[in-house]
Each structure stands twice: as C-alpha cells, then as structure tokens.
Amino acid sequence: MSDNTAILAGFTREILASADGGCELHLFVQPDADLDGRFKAYDADECEFIAVNGWLFSIEDVEG
C-alpha cells in the first residue's frame, strides 16, 4: 500500500504524533478526525492503517 492509496481513501491530513520515550509517527488522517480520542490513521513509515489513541500523543500538522 502507498501514501497515495490512503489519500484516495480520504486520509488527506498529514500529521506528526510524538509521545514520551521517543516514539514518533508520521500519519495521514481524515480531515475531521477527533485527534483527542481513538482514531484510524495511515502510518506512512510502515505503509499500513493503524488505530491511534490520540490522548497518548502530542500532535502537530505537517506544513508544506
């Protein structure tokens, strides 16, 4: 699967999610995703869809 597949499926918002301990995820999410709750995301590094518990991460939009 590729990033393009996720974008075509509506996962168009690109974010970085980081947590204590050095965990950082490069994700694509749907534009209206509730990032404070549990949400579905596309992990750009592992090329797969995952479920993320948003309350465990600091999240920022990728600009560019």
BAROFI-720504 format. One record per atom (N, C-alpha, C, O): chain; atom name; x, y, z. Coordinates in nm, 2 decimals. Layout:
// BAROFI-720504
<pt chain="A" name="CA" c1="X" c2="Y" c3="Z"/>
...
***
This chain:
// BAROFI-720504
<pt chain="A" name="N" c1="0.09" c2="-0.12" c3="0.00"/>
<pt chain="A" name="CA" c1="0.00" c2="0.00" c3="0.00"/>
<pt chain="A" name="C" c1="0.09" c2="0.12" c3="0.00"/>
<pt chain="A" name="O" c1="0.20" c2="0.12" c3="0.05"/>
<pt chain="A" name="N" c1="0.04" c2="0.23" c3="-0.05"/>
<pt chain="A" name="CA" c1="0.12" c2="0.35" c3="-0.06"/>
<pt chain="A" name="C" c1="0.04" c2="0.47" c3="0.00"/>
<pt chain="A" name="O" c1="-0.07" c2="0.46" c3="0.03"/>
<pt chain="A" name="N" c1="0.12" c2="0.58" c3="0.02"/>
<pt chain="A" name="CA" c1="0.05" c2="0.70" c3="0.07"/>
<pt chain="A" name="C" c1="-0.06" c2="0.75" c3="-0.02"/>
<pt chain="A" name="O" c1="-0.16" c2="0.80" c3="0.03"/>
<pt chain="A" name="N" c1="-0.04" c2="0.73" c3="-0.15"/>
<pt chain="A" name="CA" c1="-0.14" c2="0.77" c3="-0.24"/>
<pt chain="A" name="C" c1="-0.27" c2="0.69" c3="-0.22"/>
<pt chain="A" name="O" c1="-0.38" c2="0.75" c3="-0.24"/>
<pt chain="A" name="N" c1="-0.26" c2="0.56" c3="-0.18"/>
<pt chain="A" name="CA" c1="-0.38" c2="0.48" c3="-0.15"/>
<pt chain="A" name="C" c1="-0.46" c2="0.55" c3="-0.03"/>
<pt chain="A" name="O" c1="-0.58" c2="0.55" c3="-0.04"/>
<pt chain="A" name="N" c1="-0.39" c2="0.59" c3="0.07"/>
<pt chain="A" name="CA" c1="-0.45" c2="0.65" c3="0.19"/>
<pt chain="A" name="C" c1="-0.52" c2="0.78" c3="0.15"/>
<pt chain="A" name="O" c1="-0.63" c2="0.81" c3="0.19"/>
<pt chain="A" name="N" c1="-0.45" c2="0.86" c3="0.07"/>
<pt chain="A" name="CA" c1="-0.50" c2="0.99" c3="0.03"/>
<pt chain="A" name="C" c1="-0.63" c2="0.97" c3="-0.06"/>
<pt chain="A" name="O" c1="-0.73" c2="1.04" c3="-0.04"/>
<pt chain="A" name="N" c1="-0.63" c2="0.88" c3="-0.15"/>
<pt chain="A" name="CA" c1="-0.75" c2="0.85" c3="-0.23"/>
<pt chain="A" name="C" c1="-0.87" c2="0.80" c3="-0.14"/>
<pt chain="A" name="O" c1="-0.98" c2="0.81" c3="-0.17"/>
<pt chain="A" name="N" c1="-0.83" c2="0.74" c3="-0.02"/>
<pt chain="A" name="CA" c1="-0.94" c2="0.69" c3="0.07"/>
<pt chain="A" name="C" c1="-0.98" c2="0.80" c3="0.16"/>
<pt chain="A" name="O" c1="-1.07" c2="0.77" c3="0.25"/>
<pt chain="A" name="N" c1="-0.93" c2="0.92" c3="0.15"/>
<pt chain="A" name="CA" c1="-0.98" c2="1.04" c3="0.23"/>
<pt chain="A" name="C" c1="-0.89" c2="1.07" c3="0.34"/>
<pt chain="A" name="O" c1="-0.92" c2="1.16" c3="0.42"/>
<pt chain="A" name="N" c1="-0.78" c2="1.01" c3="0.36"/>
<pt chain="A" name="CA" c1="-0.68" c2="1.04" c3="0.46"/>
<pt chain="A" name="C" c1="-0.58" c2="1.14" c3="0.41"/>
<pt chain="A" name="O" c1="-0.47" c2="1.11" c3="0.37"/>
<pt chain="A" name="N" c1="-0.63" c2="1.27" c3="0.41"/>
<pt chain="A" name="CA" c1="-0.55" c2="1.37" c3="0.35"/>
<pt chain="A" name="C" c1="-0.48" c2="1.47" c3="0.44"/>
<pt chain="A" name="O" c1="-0.40" c2="1.55" c3="0.39"/>
<pt chain="A" name="N" c1="-0.51" c2="1.46" c3="0.57"/>
<pt chain="A" name="CA" c1="-0.44" c2="1.55" c3="0.67"/>
<pt chain="A" name="C" c1="-0.31" c2="1.48" c3="0.71"/>
<pt chain="A" name="O" c1="-0.32" c2="1.37" c3="0.77"/>
<pt chain="A" name="N" c1="-0.20" c2="1.54" c3="0.69"/>
<pt chain="A" name="CA" c1="-0.07" c2="1.49" c3="0.73"/>
<pt chain="A" name="C" c1="-0.03" c2="1.54" c3="0.87"/>
<pt chain="A" name="O" c1="-0.02" c2="1.66" c3="0.89"/>
<pt chain="A" name="N" c1="0.00" c2="1.45" c3="0.96"/>
<pt chain="A" name="CA" c1="0.04" c2="1.49" c3="1.10"/>
<pt chain="A" name="C" c1="0.16" c2="1.42" c3="1.15"/>
<pt chain="A" name="O" c1="0.19" c2="1.31" c3="1.09"/>
<pt chain="A" name="N" c1="0.22" c2="1.47" c3="1.25"/>
<pt chain="A" name="CA" c1="0.33" c2="1.40" c3="1.32"/>
<pt chain="A" name="C" c1="0.27" c2="1.38" c3="1.47"/>
<pt chain="A" name="O" c1="0.23" c2="1.48" c3="1.53"/>
<pt chain="A" name="N" c1="0.28" c2="1.26" c3="1.52"/>
<pt chain="A" name="CA" c1="0.24" c2="1.23" c3="1.65"/>
<pt chain="A" name="C" c1="0.36" c2="1.18" c3="1.73"/>
<pt chain="A" name="O" c1="0.42" c2="1.09" c3="1.69"/>
<pt chain="A" name="N" c1="0.39" c2="1.25" c3="1.84"/>
<pt chain="A" name="CA" c1="0.50" c2="1.21" c3="1.92"/>
<pt chain="A" name="C" c1="0.46" c2="1.19" c3="2.07"/>
<pt chain="A" name="O" c1="0.37" c2="1.25" c3="2.12"/>
<pt chain="A" name="N" c1="0.53" c2="1.09" c3="2.13"/>
<pt chain="A" name="CA" c1="0.50" c2="1.06" c3="2.27"/>
<pt chain="A" name="C" c1="0.63" c2="1.05" c3="2.35"/>
<pt chain="A" name="O" c1="0.74" c2="1.04" c3="2.29"/>
<pt chain="A" name="N" c1="0.61" c2="1.06" c3="2.48"/>
<pt chain="A" name="CA" c1="0.73" c2="1.04" c3="2.56"/>
<pt chain="A" name="C" c1="0.80" c2="0.91" c3="2.53"/>
<pt chain="A" name="O" c1="0.74" c2="0.81" c3="2.50"/>
<pt chain="A" name="N" c1="0.93" c2="0.91" c3="2.55"/>
<pt chain="A" name="CA" c1="1.00" c2="0.79" c3="2.52"/>
<pt chain="A" name="C" c1="1.06" c2="0.78" c3="2.38"/>
<pt chain="A" name="O" c1="1.12" c2="0.68" c3="2.34"/>
<pt chain="A" name="N" c1="1.04" c2="0.89" c3="2.30"/>
<pt chain="A" name="CA" c1="1.09" c2="0.89" c3="2.16"/>
<pt chain="A" name="C" c1="1.01" c2="0.83" c3="2.05"/>
<pt chain="A" name="O" c1="1.06" c2="0.82" c3="1.94"/>
<pt chain="A" name="N" c1="0.89" c2="0.80" c3="2.08"/>
<pt chain="A" name="CA" c1="0.80" c2="0.74" c3="1.98"/>
<pt chain="A" name="C" c1="0.75" c2="0.85" c3="1.89"/>
<pt chain="A" name="O" c1="0.69" c2="0.95" c3="1.94"/>
<pt chain="A" name="N" c1="0.77" c2="0.84" c3="1.76"/>
<pt chain="A" name="CA" c1="0.72" c2="0.94" c3="1.67"/>
<pt chain="A" name="C" c1="0.65" c2="0.87" c3="1.55"/>
<pt chain="A" name="O" c1="0.71" c2="0.78" c3="1.49"/>
<pt chain="A" name="N" c1="0.53" c2="0.91" c3="1.51"/>
<pt chain="A" name="CA" c1="0.46" c2="0.86" c3="1.40"/>
<pt chain="A" name="C" c1="0.43" c2="0.96" c3="1.29"/>
<pt chain="A" name="O" c1="0.39" c2="1.07" c3="1.33"/>
<pt chain="A" name="N" c1="0.46" c2="0.93" c3="1.17"/>
<pt chain="A" name="CA" c1="0.42" c2="1.01" c3="1.05"/>
<pt chain="A" name="C" c1="0.29" c2="0.95" c3="1.00"/>
<pt chain="A" name="O" c1="0.29" c2="0.84" c3="0.94"/>
<pt chain="A" name="N" c1="0.18" c2="1.03" c3="1.01"/>
<pt chain="A" name="CA" c1="0.05" c2="0.97" c3="0.98"/>
<pt chain="A" name="C" c1="-0.03" c2="1.06" c3="0.88"/>
<pt chain="A" name="O" c1="-0.01" c2="1.18" c3="0.87"/>
<pt chain="A" name="N" c1="-0.12" c2="0.99" c3="0.82"/>
<pt chain="A" name="CA" c1="-0.23" c2="1.06" c3="0.74"/>
<pt chain="A" name="C" c1="-0.36" c2="1.02" c3="0.81"/>
<pt chain="A" name="O" c1="-0.39" c2="0.91" c3="0.83"/>
<pt chain="A" name="N" c1="-0.44" c2="1.12" c3="0.83"/>
<pt chain="A" name="CA" c1="-0.57" c2="1.10" c3="0.89"/>
<pt chain="A" name="C" c1="-0.68" c2="1.17" c3="0.81"/>
<pt chain="A" name="O" c1="-0.65" c2="1.26" c3="0.73"/>
<pt chain="A" name="N" c1="-0.81" c2="1.14" c3="0.84"/>
<pt chain="A" name="CA" c1="-0.92" c2="1.21" c3="0.77"/>
<pt chain="A" name="C" c1="-0.92" c2="1.35" c3="0.83"/>
<pt chain="A" name="O" c1="-0.90" c2="1.37" c3="0.95"/>
<pt chain="A" name="N" c1="-0.96" c2="1.45" c3="0.75"/>
<pt chain="A" name="CA" c1="-0.96" c2="1.59" c3="0.80"/>
<pt chain="A" name="C" c1="-1.04" c2="1.62" c3="0.92"/>
<pt chain="A" name="O" c1="-1.01" c2="1.71" c3="1.00"/>
<pt chain="A" name="N" c1="-1.15" c2="1.54" c3="0.94"/>
<pt chain="A" name="CA" c1="-1.24" c2="1.57" c3="1.06"/>
<pt chain="A" name="C" c1="-1.21" c2="1.47" c3="1.17"/>
<pt chain="A" name="O" c1="-1.29" c2="1.46" c3="1.26"/>
<pt chain="A" name="N" c1="-1.10" c2="1.40" c3="1.17"/>
<pt chain="A" name="CA" c1="-1.07" c2="1.30" c3="1.28"/>
<pt chain="A" name="C" c1="-1.06" c2="1.37" c3="1.42"/>
<pt chain="A" name="O" c1="-1.00" c2="1.48" c3="1.43"/>
<pt chain="A" name="N" c1="-1.11" c2="1.31" c3="1.52"/>
<pt chain="A" name="CA" c1="-1.10" c2="1.36" c3="1.66"/>
<pt chain="A" name="C" c1="-0.97" c2="1.31" c3="1.71"/>
<pt chain="A" name="O" c1="-0.96" c2="1.20" c3="1.75"/>
<pt chain="A" name="N" c1="-0.87" c2="1.40" c3="1.71"/>
<pt chain="A" name="CA" c1="-0.73" c2="1.36" c3="1.75"/>
<pt chain="A" name="C" c1="-0.71" c2="1.35" c3="1.90"/>
<pt chain="A" name="O" c1="-0.61" c2="1.31" c3="1.94"/>
<pt chain="A" name="N" c1="-0.81" c2="1.38" c3="1.98"/>
<pt chain="A" name="CA" c1="-0.81" c2="1.36" c3="2.12"/>
<pt chain="A" name="C" c1="-0.86" c2="1.22" c3="2.16"/>
<pt chain="A" name="O" c1="-0.83" c2="1.18" c3="2.27"/>
<pt chain="A" name="N" c1="-0.93" c2="1.16" c3="2.07"/>
<pt chain="A" name="CA" c1="-0.98" c2="1.02" c3="2.10"/>
<pt chain="A" name="C" c1="-0.91" c2="0.92" c3="2.03"/>
<pt chain="A" name="O" c1="-0.79" c2="0.93" c3="1.99"/>
<pt chain="A" name="N" c1="-0.97" c2="0.80" c3="2.01"/>
<pt chain="A" name="CA" c1="-0.91" c2="0.69" c3="1.93"/>
<pt chain="A" name="C" c1="-0.95" c2="0.72" c3="1.78"/>
<pt chain="A" name="O" c1="-1.07" c2="0.73" c3="1.75"/>
<pt chain="A" name="N" c1="-0.86" c2="0.71" c3="1.69"/>
<pt chain="A" name="CA" c1="-0.89" c2="0.74" c3="1.55"/>
<pt chain="A" name="C" c1="-0.80" c2="0.65" c3="1.46"/>
<pt chain="A" name="O" c1="-0.70" c2="0.59" c3="1.50"/>
<pt chain="A" name="N" c1="-0.85" c2="0.63" c3="1.34"/>
<pt chain="A" name="CA" c1="-0.79" c2="0.55" c3="1.24"/>
<pt chain="A" name="C" c1="-0.69" c2="0.64" c3="1.16"/>
<pt chain="A" name="O" c1="-0.72" c2="0.75" c3="1.13"/>
<pt chain="A" name="N" c1="-0.57" c2="0.59" c3="1.14"/>
<pt chain="A" name="CA" c1="-0.47" c2="0.66" c3="1.07"/>
<pt chain="A" name="C" c1="-0.39" c2="0.57" c3="0.97"/>
<pt chain="A" name="O" c1="-0.39" c2="0.45" c3="0.99"/>
<pt chain="A" name="N" c1="-0.33" c2="0.63" c3="0.88"/>
<pt chain="A" name="CA" c1="-0.24" c2="0.56" c3="0.79"/>
<pt chain="A" name="C" c1="-0.10" c2="0.59" c3="0.83"/>
<pt chain="A" name="O" c1="-0.06" c2="0.71" c3="0.83"/>
<pt chain="A" name="N" c1="-0.02" c2="0.49" c3="0.87"/>
<pt chain="A" name="CA" c1="0.12" c2="0.51" c3="0.91"/>
<pt chain="A" name="C" c1="0.21" c2="0.51" c3="0.78"/>
<pt chain="A" name="O" c1="0.22" c2="0.41" c3="0.72"/>
<pt chain="A" name="N" c1="0.26" c2="0.63" c3="0.75"/>
<pt chain="A" name="CA" c1="0.34" c2="0.65" c3="0.63"/>
<pt chain="A" name="C" c1="0.47" c2="0.57" c3="0.64"/>
<pt chain="A" name="O" c1="0.53" c2="0.54" c3="0.53"/>
<pt chain="A" name="N" c1="0.53" c2="0.54" c3="0.75"/>
<pt chain="A" name="CA" c1="0.65" c2="0.47" c3="0.76"/>
<pt chain="A" name="C" c1="0.63" c2="0.32" c3="0.74"/>
<pt chain="A" name="O" c1="0.72" c2="0.26" c3="0.68"/>
<pt chain="A" name="N" c1="0.53" c2="0.27" c3="0.80"/>
<pt chain="A" name="CA" c1="0.50" c2="0.12" c3="0.79"/>
<pt chain="A" name="C" c1="0.41" c2="0.08" c3="0.68"/>
<pt chain="A" name="O" c1="0.39" c2="-0.03" c3="0.65"/>
<pt chain="A" name="N" c1="0.35" c2="0.19" c3="0.61"/>
<pt chain="A" name="CA" c1="0.26" c2="0.17" c3="0.50"/>
<pt chain="A" name="C" c1="0.14" c2="0.08" c3="0.54"/>
<pt chain="A" name="O" c1="0.11" c2="-0.02" c3="0.47"/>
<pt chain="A" name="N" c1="0.07" c2="0.11" c3="0.65"/>
<pt chain="A" name="CA" c1="-0.04" c2="0.03" c3="0.69"/>
<pt chain="A" name="C" c1="-0.14" c2="0.12" c3="0.77"/>
<pt chain="A" name="O" c1="-0.09" c2="0.22" c3="0.83"/>
<pt chain="A" name="N" c1="-0.26" c2="0.08" c3="0.78"/>
<pt chain="A" name="CA" c1="-0.36" c2="0.15" c3="0.86"/>
<pt chain="A" name="C" c1="-0.35" c2="0.11" c3="1.01"/>
<pt chain="A" name="O" c1="-0.33" c2="-0.01" c3="1.03"/>
<pt chain="A" name="N" c1="-0.36" c2="0.20" c3="1.10"/>
<pt chain="A" name="CA" c1="-0.35" c2="0.17" c3="1.24"/>
<pt chain="A" name="C" c1="-0.45" c2="0.24" c3="1.32"/>
<pt chain="A" name="O" c1="-0.51" c2="0.34" c3="1.27"/>
<pt chain="A" name="N" c1="-0.48" c2="0.20" c3="1.44"/>
<pt chain="A" name="CA" c1="-0.56" c2="0.27" c3="1.54"/>
<pt chain="A" name="C" c1="-0.47" c2="0.34" c3="1.63"/>
<pt chain="A" name="O" c1="-0.38" c2="0.29" c3="1.69"/>
<pt chain="A" name="N" c1="-0.50" c2="0.47" c3="1.66"/>
<pt chain="A" name="CA" c1="-0.42" c2="0.56" c3="1.75"/>
<pt chain="A" name="C" c1="-0.50" c2="0.61" c3="1.86"/>
<pt chain="A" name="O" c1="-0.61" c2="0.66" c3="1.84"/>
<pt chain="A" name="N" c1="-0.45" c2="0.60" c3="1.98"/>
<pt chain="A" name="CA" c1="-0.51" c2="0.66" c3="2.10"/>
<pt chain="A" name="C" c1="-0.45" c2="0.80" c3="2.11"/>
<pt chain="A" name="O" c1="-0.34" c2="0.82" c3="2.16"/>
<pt chain="A" name="N" c1="-0.53" c2="0.90" c3="2.06"/>
<pt chain="A" name="CA" c1="-0.47" c2="1.04" c3="2.05"/>
<pt chain="A" name="C" c1="-0.43" c2="1.10" c3="2.18"/>
<pt chain="A" name="O" c1="-0.34" c2="1.18" c3="2.18"/>
<pt chain="A" name="N" c1="-0.49" c2="1.06" c3="2.29"/>
<pt chain="A" name="CA" c1="-0.46" c2="1.12" c3="2.42"/>
<pt chain="A" name="C" c1="-0.32" c2="1.08" c3="2.46"/>
<pt chain="A" name="O" c1="-0.27" c2="1.14" c3="2.56"/>
<pt chain="A" name="N" c1="-0.26" c2="0.99" c3="2.40"/>
<pt chain="A" name="CA" c1="-0.12" c2="0.95" c3="2.44"/>
<pt chain="A" name="C" c1="-0.01" c2="1.03" c3="2.36"/>
<pt chain="A" name="O" c1="0.11" c2="1.01" c3="2.39"/>
<pt chain="A" name="N" c1="-0.05" c2="1.11" c3="2.27"/>
<pt chain="A" name="CA" c1="0.04" c2="1.18" c3="2.18"/>
<pt chain="A" name="C" c1="0.03" c2="1.33" c3="2.18"/>
<pt chain="A" name="O" c1="-0.08" c2="1.38" c3="2.21"/>
<pt chain="A" name="N" c1="0.14" c2="1.40" c3="2.15"/>
<pt chain="A" name="CA" c1="0.13" c2="1.54" c3="2.11"/>
<pt chain="A" name="C" c1="0.13" c2="1.54" c3="1.96"/>
<pt chain="A" name="O" c1="0.21" c2="1.47" c3="1.89"/>
<pt chain="A" name="N" c1="0.03" c2="1.61" c3="1.90"/>
<pt chain="A" name="CA" c1="0.01" c2="1.60" c3="1.76"/>
<pt chain="A" name="C" c1="0.02" c2="1.74" c3="1.70"/>
<pt chain="A" name="O" c1="-0.03" c2="1.84" c3="1.75"/>
<pt chain="A" name="N" c1="0.09" c2="1.74" c3="1.58"/>
<pt chain="A" name="CA" c1="0.11" c2="1.87" c3="1.51"/>
<pt chain="A" name="C" c1="0.09" c2="1.84" c3="1.36"/>
<pt chain="A" name="O" c1="0.13" c2="1.74" c3="1.31"/>
<pt chain="A" name="N" c1="0.04" c2="1.94" c3="1.29"/>
<pt chain="A" name="CA" c1="0.02" c2="1.92" c3="1.14"/>
<pt chain="A" name="C" c1="0.15" c2="1.94" c3="1.07"/>
<pt chain="A" name="O" c1="0.24" c2="2.02" c3="1.12"/>
<pt chain="A" name="N" c1="0.17" c2="1.87" c3="0.97"/>
<pt chain="A" name="CA" c1="0.29" c2="1.88" c3="0.88"/>
<pt chain="A" name="C" c1="0.26" c2="2.00" c3="0.78"/>
<pt chain="A" name="O" c1="0.16" c2="1.99" c3="0.72"/>
<pt chain="A" name="N" c1="0.34" c2="2.09" c3="0.78"/>
<pt chain="A" name="CA" c1="0.32" c2="2.20" c3="0.68"/>
<pt chain="A" name="C" c1="0.41" c2="2.18" c3="0.56"/>
<pt chain="A" name="O" c1="0.52" c2="2.13" c3="0.57"/>
<pt chain="A" name="N" c1="0.35" c2="2.22" c3="0.45"/>
<pt chain="A" name="CA" c1="0.43" c2="2.21" c3="0.33"/>
<pt chain="A" name="C" c1="0.35" c2="2.18" c3="0.22"/>
<pt chain="A" name="O" c1="0.40" c2="2.17" c3="0.10"/>
***
